[in-house]
Amino acid sequence: MRTKSLLMAVVALILAALACGPPARTPTLEPGVLETAVAETVQAQLATGEPTNTPPPSVTETVPPVIADTPTPPVTLHTPTSTPAHTPTHTPTSTPTATPTETPAPCAIATAPEFEPRLNAKPDILLALGCPTGERQQTWAAEERFQHGRMFWQQDTDMIHILYDDTGTFQMEPDQYVEGDPEDACPEVGDAPAGLFKPVRGFNWQWCNTTGVQDALGWALEGENGYDAVWQEFEHGHVLTSRANHIFVFYEDGTWDYIE
């Protein structure tokens, strides 16, 4: 490129010189003269260091790299799964172990057969009574039912049981009746209303003379009736059969119960 430019400059100078001179005979350039002249001119310029019409080096524009927008991956919002509240494991309340019913120790004296099956079916009563302290007893007895209780009399002990329905208590009194005494110790009270009865003899004596008995028991529902009774003493009371063969339990604390 540079050589071509020099050659064109030399040609231009020669043409200018020819235009200014007389129309003389145009010298004929021998072959190789023009090339030699051009070469010498080029060498002279190179030796003197004169600048040549050299175009400045082209500056290669550095194109900044286009940073392609890297698509931001969509942010998946993590919707937290509803974490269930920690449900505390139920700590069971200490459940008291059921205390087994205490089985009474074998007793030295056997319970009478009239009582044993039914007492065994009522372990609470049997436990409250304890063991028998006496053998089975049989005696003649009498029973009378009242509006609010009843009376029992035992021939062998000559004692009268007075039972009160309203309070669940009883009392025992010795039979005060003496043969030959009037059967009614309180005639002033009058006769019983229709359908009811006034007790006689031993029951009458207690009903008329023992404080509170008449008011607590009321009138009798029937006359007294005799029967063969079985009874037995226990550590904490005693038991007695009724005329209907129910078992009446008399505890040492003054309360009573019965088993049909």
C-alpha positions as CSV (number, residue, x, y, z in Angstrom):
1,M,0.0,0.0,0.0
2,R,2.8,2.4,0.9
3,T,4.8,1.6,-2.3
4,K,1.9,2.2,-4.4
5,S,1.4,5.7,-2.9
6,L,5.0,6.7,-3.5
7,L,4.8,5.5,-7.1
8,M,1.8,7.7,-7.7
9,A,3.5,10.7,-6.2
10,V,6.5,10.3,-8.5
11,V,4.3,10.0,-11.5
12,A,2.5,13.2,-10.5
13,L,5.7,15.1,-10.2
14,I,6.9,14.0,-13.7
15,L,3.6,15.0,-15.2
16,A,3.8,18.4,-13.6
17,A,7.3,19.0,-15.0
18,L,6.3,18.1,-18.4
19,A,3.4,20.5,-18.3
20,C,5.6,23.4,-17.4
21,G,8.5,22.9,-19.9
22,P,8.7,23.7,-23.7
23,P,7.2,21.3,-25.9
24,A,10.3,19.5,-26.4
25,R,10.9,16.0,-27.3
26,T,9.4,13.9,-24.8
27,P,12.2,11.8,-23.5
28,T,11.5,8.2,-23.7
29,L,11.9,6.5,-20.4
30,E,13.8,3.5,-20.7
31,P,12.5,0.5,-19.0
32,G,13.4,0.2,-15.4
33,V,14.1,4.0,-15.0
34,L,10.8,4.8,-13.4
35,E,10.9,1.9,-11.0
36,T,14.4,2.8,-10.0
37,A,13.5,6.4,-9.4
38,V,10.6,5.4,-7.3
39,A,12.6,3.0,-5.3
40,E,15.3,5.6,-4.6
41,T,12.8,8.1,-3.5
42,V,11.3,5.6,-1.1
43,Q,14.6,4.7,0.3
44,A,15.5,8.4,0.8
45,Q,12.4,9.0,2.7
46,L,13.0,6.0,4.8
47,A,16.6,7.1,5.5
48,T,15.6,10.6,6.6
49,G,12.8,9.4,8.7
50,E,10.3,11.8,7.1
51,P,6.9,10.7,7.7
52,T,5.1,9.2,4.9
53,N,1.5,9.5,4.2
54,T,0.8,6.6,6.4
55,P,-2.7,6.5,7.7
56,P,-2.8,6.2,11.4
57,P,-3.3,2.8,12.8
58,S,-6.9,2.1,13.0
59,V,-8.0,1.8,16.5
60,T,-9.9,-1.3,16.9
61,E,-12.9,-0.3,18.9
62,T,-13.3,-2.6,21.8
63,V,-16.9,-3.3,21.9
64,P,-17.8,-3.9,25.4
65,P,-19.3,-7.3,25.7
66,V,-23.0,-7.2,25.8
67,I,-24.0,-8.9,29.0
68,A,-27.1,-10.6,28.2
69,D,-29.5,-10.3,31.0
70,T,-29.5,-13.6,32.5
71,P,-33.0,-14.2,33.4
72,T,-33.4,-14.4,37.1
73,P,-35.0,-17.6,37.8
74,P,-38.4,-17.0,39.3
75,V,-38.3,-17.0,43.0
76,T,-40.6,-19.5,44.3
77,L,-41.9,-18.1,47.4
78,H,-41.8,-20.9,49.8
79,T,-45.2,-20.9,51.5
80,P,-44.4,-22.6,54.7
81,T,-46.4,-25.5,55.3
82,S,-48.5,-24.9,58.3
83,T,-46.5,-26.5,61.0
84,P,-49.0,-28.0,63.4
85,A,-48.6,-26.6,66.9
86,H,-46.8,-29.0,69.1
87,T,-49.5,-30.8,70.8
88,P,-48.0,-31.9,74.0
89,T,-48.3,-35.6,74.6
90,H,-50.9,-36.0,77.2
91,T,-49.2,-36.9,80.4
92,P,-51.7,-39.2,82.0
93,T,-52.7,-38.2,85.4
94,S,-51.5,-40.7,87.8
95,T,-54.5,-42.9,88.1
96,P,-54.6,-44.4,91.5
97,T,-54.5,-48.1,91.4
98,A,-57.7,-49.5,92.6
99,T,-57.2,-50.8,96.0
100,P,-58.4,-54.4,96.0
101,T,-61.1,-55.3,98.5
102,E,-59.3,-56.6,101.5
103,T,-59.9,-60.3,101.8
104,P,-60.5,-61.1,105.5
105,A,-58.1,-63.6,106.9
106,P,-59.5,-67.0,107.6
107,C,-61.5,-67.0,110.8
108,A,-61.0,-69.4,113.7
109,I,-64.8,-69.8,114.1
110,A,-66.9,-70.6,111.1
111,T,-69.7,-68.4,110.0
112,A,-73.1,-70.1,110.4
113,P,-74.4,-71.5,107.1
114,E,-77.5,-69.4,107.4
115,F,-75.3,-66.3,107.1
116,E,-72.2,-67.3,105.2
117,P,-73.3,-67.2,101.5
118,R,-75.1,-63.9,101.9
119,L,-72.3,-62.3,104.0
120,N,-69.7,-63.4,101.4
121,A,-71.8,-61.6,98.8
122,K,-71.5,-58.4,100.8
123,P,-67.8,-58.1,101.5
124,D,-68.2,-54.6,102.9
125,I,-70.6,-55.8,105.6
126,L,-68.4,-58.9,106.3
127,L,-65.3,-56.7,106.6
128,A,-67.1,-54.4,109.0
129,L,-68.3,-57.3,111.2
130,G,-65.0,-59.1,111.3
131,C,-64.7,-62.7,112.3
132,P,-67.3,-64.6,114.4
133,T,-66.5,-64.7,118.1
134,G,-69.1,-67.2,118.9
135,E,-70.7,-70.3,117.5
136,R,-74.1,-70.3,115.7
137,Q,-77.0,-69.8,118.1
138,Q,-80.6,-70.7,117.7
139,T,-83.4,-69.3,119.9
140,W,-87.1,-68.6,120.1
141,A,-87.7,-65.0,119.1
142,A,-90.5,-62.5,118.4
143,E,-90.7,-59.7,115.8
144,E,-93.1,-56.8,115.3
145,R,-93.1,-54.2,112.5
146,F,-94.0,-50.6,113.1
147,Q,-94.7,-47.6,110.9
148,H,-91.1,-46.4,111.3
149,G,-89.2,-49.4,112.5
150,R,-89.5,-52.7,114.2
151,M,-88.7,-54.7,117.4
152,F,-87.0,-58.0,118.0
153,W,-87.0,-60.0,121.2
154,Q,-84.7,-63.0,121.9
155,Q,-85.7,-65.5,124.5
156,D,-82.1,-66.7,125.2
157,T,-80.8,-63.2,126.0
158,D,-84.2,-61.7,127.0
159,M,-83.2,-58.6,125.2
160,I,-85.2,-56.4,122.9
161,H,-83.8,-54.7,119.8
162,I,-85.5,-51.4,118.8
163,L,-84.8,-50.4,115.2
164,Y,-85.4,-46.9,113.8
165,D,-85.9,-46.6,110.1
166,D,-85.5,-42.9,109.9
167,T,-82.0,-42.8,111.5
168,G,-80.7,-46.3,110.7
169,T,-79.9,-46.7,114.4
170,F,-81.0,-49.2,117.0
171,Q,-80.9,-49.6,120.7
172,M,-81.1,-52.7,122.9
173,E,-83.1,-52.8,126.1
174,P,-83.7,-55.6,128.6
175,D,-87.2,-57.0,128.5
176,Q,-89.0,-55.4,131.5
177,Y,-92.2,-57.3,131.2
178,V,-93.1,-59.7,134.0
179,E,-95.6,-62.4,133.6
180,G,-98.9,-61.3,135.3
181,D,-98.3,-57.6,134.6
182,P,-101.0,-55.8,132.4
183,E,-100.2,-56.3,128.7
184,D,-100.8,-52.5,128.1
185,A,-98.6,-50.3,130.2
186,C,-100.1,-47.0,128.9
187,P,-103.8,-47.4,128.5
188,E,-104.2,-43.6,128.6
189,V,-102.7,-43.4,125.1
190,G,-105.8,-45.1,123.8
191,D,-106.3,-47.7,121.2
192,A,-104.6,-47.7,117.8
193,P,-106.3,-46.3,114.8
194,A,-108.1,-48.7,112.5
195,G,-105.8,-50.9,110.6
196,L,-102.9,-50.4,113.0
197,F,-102.0,-52.1,116.3
198,K,-100.8,-51.2,119.8
199,P,-98.0,-53.4,121.0
200,V,-98.5,-55.6,124.0
201,R,-96.4,-57.2,126.8
202,G,-92.6,-56.6,126.5
203,F,-92.8,-54.6,123.3
204,N,-95.6,-52.5,124.8
205,W,-93.6,-51.8,127.9
206,Q,-90.7,-50.3,125.8
207,W,-93.2,-48.5,123.6
208,C,-94.9,-46.9,126.6
209,N,-92.0,-46.3,128.9
210,T,-88.7,-45.8,127.0
211,T,-88.3,-42.2,126.1
212,G,-88.8,-41.4,122.4
213,V,-89.7,-44.9,121.3
214,Q,-93.4,-44.3,120.8
215,D,-92.9,-41.1,118.7
216,A,-90.1,-42.6,116.7
217,L,-91.8,-45.9,115.8
218,G,-95.4,-44.9,115.5
219,W,-98.1,-47.6,115.7
220,A,-97.5,-51.2,114.9
221,L,-98.4,-52.5,111.5
222,E,-99.2,-56.0,112.9
223,G,-99.2,-58.0,116.1
224,E,-96.0,-59.6,117.3
225,N,-95.1,-62.9,115.8
226,G,-92.9,-65.6,117.3
227,Y,-90.4,-67.7,115.2
228,D,-87.2,-69.7,115.4
229,A,-84.3,-67.4,115.0
230,V,-80.6,-68.0,114.3
231,W,-78.0,-65.5,115.5
232,Q,-74.2,-65.2,115.9
233,E,-71.8,-62.8,117.5
234,F,-69.0,-61.2,115.5
235,E,-66.0,-59.1,116.4
236,H,-67.8,-55.8,115.7
237,G,-71.5,-56.7,116.0
238,H,-74.0,-59.6,115.7
239,V,-76.4,-60.9,113.1
240,L,-80.0,-62.2,113.5
241,T,-82.5,-63.8,111.2
242,S,-85.9,-62.3,110.8
243,R,-89.3,-64.1,110.5
244,A,-89.0,-63.6,106.8
245,N,-85.5,-65.1,106.9
246,H,-83.8,-61.8,106.2
247,I,-80.5,-61.1,107.9
248,F,-80.4,-58.1,110.2
249,V,-76.9,-56.9,111.0
250,F,-76.3,-54.9,114.2
251,Y,-73.0,-53.0,114.4
252,E,-71.2,-52.1,117.6
253,D,-71.5,-48.4,116.7
254,G,-75.3,-48.5,117.1
255,T,-76.2,-48.7,113.4
256,W,-78.0,-51.5,111.6
257,D,-78.3,-53.0,108.1
258,Y,-80.0,-56.0,106.5
259,I,-79.6,-58.5,103.7
260,E,-82.5,-60.1,102.0
